Amino acid sequence: MGARILVTGAAGVIGFELARQIAERGDELVAIDCGKKGGLEDLDALAAKHTKRVTVLHDDLALGRLDLDGRFDAIFHLAAIVGVKYVTDHPYETMVVNMRSTLNVLDFALRSNSGPFFFASSSENYASGVDAGFVKVPTPEDVILSIDRIALPRWSYAASKLAGESAVFGAASEHGLHPIVVRFHNVYGPRMGQTHVIPEMLQRVRERVDPFPIYGADQTRSFLYVEDAGRALLTVLDAALAGASGLFNIGSPHERRIDELARTIFDVTGFHPKLDLHPAPPGSVARRAPDLAKLSALGFAPRFGLEDGLRTCWKR
């Protein structure tokens, strides 16, 4: 048997794909999720398929101390409240849940003397600096981070991720934690629900909406299919087990306009409506794309083009 690995938020779109890949490569997995957004049946099915290697725990990590037996070779902390609409409607809950869960899992990592601690952060941490003009795009990991208008509810998510990053590096400095922070850039996949740009567009296609509303047509994003995101995490894991630490962007090297995304979806689905253009939602960053030099240096390259990933989402 290989490494012993803990994954929190394991029923989420990235967490489940990571859990699946860990199980498939023969490592021992403990997968934790509270199940508030569903997906536990997929985790339970994964455990049933790999009965000797996968353990699933239904636990809310924001409620208190995490107690598990033994040491883990690596911990992936992906559990968090996400989604712009939910975060904007529940900014205090976002801060409380994301910060408490991170501190509770960090506390366990230190008590158990576990191996590399992976904290799932976000490209949202770059957004304020990009809009202010002092952060370049594509964005490397070592830029200055900031929060624009701290009183705006939407920024509670980025604030919670900044606080989490600080806690991880603080634990490294004070207690010797092995820190890995990954900043995801627009990961998408079939299990991500309906409150993100790609599933929203696919749903409008299914409903044959014409004219087709597009918000922020000239804004750009870099979309990474979830299977590639899982592979990227395991690439960084292998590097971490060999001694690597620090910050890593995870995303696609291809920056796409939102109207280009829409037209690609139309080509994949065979539905070609007229575009109904609208301004971008308030607070939405104009450009988002990662500098992937550090990840590429580890030998990682995406296998899924945008069309391939969209086609898989459409078929499911």
N, C-alpha and C positions, 0 to 999 in steps of 0.2 A: 504494500500500500504506500502511496505517496505522501504528500504533505497533509497536515490537518488544518483545515481552513474554516473560518467563521465568516458568514455573509449576513449582514443585517439588511432589511428592506428587500428580502429575497423573493418576494412576490411581485415586485415592481418590474417595469419593462427591462431595465438594465440588470437589476438584481437577479431576476429569474434566468435571463440568458447567461449571466456569469455563473450562476449555480449549475445550470445545465452543462456548461462547458467544463466546469470543475469536476462534476460527477463523471462526465464522459471520459475525461483524461485519467481517471483512476485515483483521484485524491479523496480523502475523507472530508465530508462536508457537514457542518452544522448550519442550517438555514433558519433565520429568525424573521418573522413578520407578524404584525398585529392584525393584518387582514382587513383593515378598514376600507381599502379600495378593491377588495376582492383578490382573486388570484391564488388563494390558498389551495384550491383544488388542483391547480397545476403543480404546486410544490408537493402536495401529498402524492400525486401521480409519479413525480420524479423520485420520491422516497420509496414508493412501491416498486419502481423499476430497479433501483439500486439499494436494496434493503440492507446490505452490509456496510454501505459507505455513506448514506445520506440520512441525517436526522433533521426533522422539521419541528421547530418550536413556535407556538403561537404566543407572542409576548409583546407588550407595549413597552418599549424601551424608555419612554419618557416618564414612566410611573415610578421608577425606583431602581435600586441596585441590581445589577446583572450578576448572577452567580452561575457559573458553569464549571464543570470539572476539568482540570488540567490546563495545559498550555496549548496555544495554537501557533502554528508556524507562520500564519498570516491572518489578519483581520481586515475585512472589507466593510466599512461602515457606509452603507448607501441609504439607510432609512431616513426619510425626511418628508415633510410636507412640500409639495411642488405644485406648479400650475399657476399661471399669472392670475386667473380669475379667482381661484380659491385663496391665494395669498393676499390679493387685494381686498377681498371681503373679510379675511381673518388674519390680519397682520400680527396681532398679539399672540394668537394661538400658534402661528408659524414660528415666531421667535421662541416661545416657550418649548414647544415640542422639539424643534430642531436643535436648540441649545442643550436642553436637558438630556435628550437621547445621546447626543455626541459626548457630553461629559460623563454620562453613565457608562458608555462603551469604552471611552478612554480610561476611566477608573478601573474597569475590568482588565483592560489590556496591561495596565501597569501592575495590578495585583497579581496577574497570572504570568507576568514576565513573557508575554507573547511576542511573536516576531513582527515583521513590518506591519504598520497600521496604515491602511488606505482610507483616506477621507475623500468622499465624493463631493467635490466642490463644483463650481459652475462658471461658465463664461459670463454670467450676469455680473460677476465681480469686475469685469473689464468695461461694462457698458457706460458707466458714468464718465470714465476717463476718455472713452472713444468720443462720446458726444461733446465733451468739453474741449477736445482737440489735442490733449497731451498724451494720448495713448494711440499708437499706430495700429493699423490693420494691414496684413495679418499680425496678430498680437503674440509676442513671446511671453514666457512665464514671468519674466523679471521686471515687468512694468510696475509703476506706482498704482495702487488700488485706491478707489474712493467710492463714496456714496453720495449721489446727487439728491438734495432736498430730503433729508433724513425723515421728515415728518410725513412724507408720502407713503401710504400703505404698501404700494407695490415694491418698495425697496426693502421691506422687512425680510424677504427671502435672501437677497444679496447680503444684507447685514448679518443674517444668521450664518451664512456660509463664510463670510469674512471672520466672524467670531470663532467659527469652528476651525478654520485654518490657523488662527492665532493660538487656539487651545492646543492643537496638535503640535505646532512648533514650540509652544511653551512647554509641553510635556517632554518634548525631545531635549530641550535645553536644560530643564530642571531635573528630569528623572531618567534620561537616557532612552526614551521611546525612539523607535526606528520610524521616521515619518515619511509618508508618501501622500501627497495631495494631488489629485487628478481633477482637472477642470474640463468638464464635458461641454461640448458644443453641439447642440441640436441633434441629439440622438433620437432616432425614430424607429418604430417597429410595429408589428401587428397587435401587440397587447397594450398599447399606450392610452387607450381611451379616446374620447372625442374632443378634448379641450386643448388640442395643439393644432398648429397650422396644417400639417399634412392630413391627419384624420378628419379635420373639419372640411378641407377641400374634397377629400374622397367622399365624404358623406353628401356634400352638395352635388357631386357628380352622380351619386346613386339616386338622388332626388331629382336629377335632371333640372337643376336650377339654371335658368337662362333669362336674362343676362346674369353672369356669374360675378358676384362681388369679390373684389380683391382689395385688401387693405395694406397700404404701404408698398405699392408695386415696385418702387425703385429701391427699397431696402434689400440688404443682402444677408444671407445666412450660409453656413457650411453644414450640410446635412450628412450625418453618418448613420448607416444602417446598424441596428442593434447587435447583429451577429459580429460585425467588425468591432464594435465597442467592447464586446466580451473578449475578443481576441486581443485587443489592445491592452486591456487590463491584465490578461495573463502574460502578455509580453513584458509589461512593467513588473509584474510579480516575479517572473524569472530573473529579471535584472535586480530586483530588490533582494531576493534570496542570495544573490551573488554580491550584495553590498551596496547597491544603488539606493539613493534616497532623494527627497526633495519634491519639486513641482513638475508636473507633466500635463501639457494640453492633450486632450483626446478629441479628435474631430476629423473632418474630411479636408483634404487640401484644395477642394473645389468650392469657390465662393459663388453663390447663385442668387440672382435677383428673385424676388417673390413672384413677379409676373412670369419669369422664366420657369420657376417651379410649377406654376399653374399650367403653363403650356406643355410642360413635360408630362404632367398628370393627364392632360387632355390626350396627348399622343398615346400614352400607356392604356388609357381606358376607351379610346375611340369616341369620346364625347367632346365636341368643339363648340362651346357656346361663345357668345359675345362677352367681353370683359366689361364689368361695371366697377370703375376705379374709385377708391375712397382713400382719404388720408390714413396714415398709420395710427394705431391706438396711442393715446398719450403715454409717454415714457418709453416707447419702443425704440431701441437703439437703431441708428441708421445702417450700420455695418457690423457684421460679426463674422470673423474668420480667424482661425488659430495659426500661429507659426508652429509647425510640427517638427522642427529640426531635432529636438531632443527625442521625441518618440520615433522618428524615422531612423535616428542613429542606433536605436535598439533593433532595427531590422523590420519594423512594422510598416505595412502598407495595406490600405483597404482592399478587399476583394470584391465588394459590391459597388457597382456604379449606381447613381441615383435612379436610373431607369429600372435596374434590377431590383432594388429595394422597394420601389414604388409598386412594381408589378407583383411582388410577393405580398405586400400589404393589401393590394386590390383584390387578389385572389382569395385572401382570407376574410 
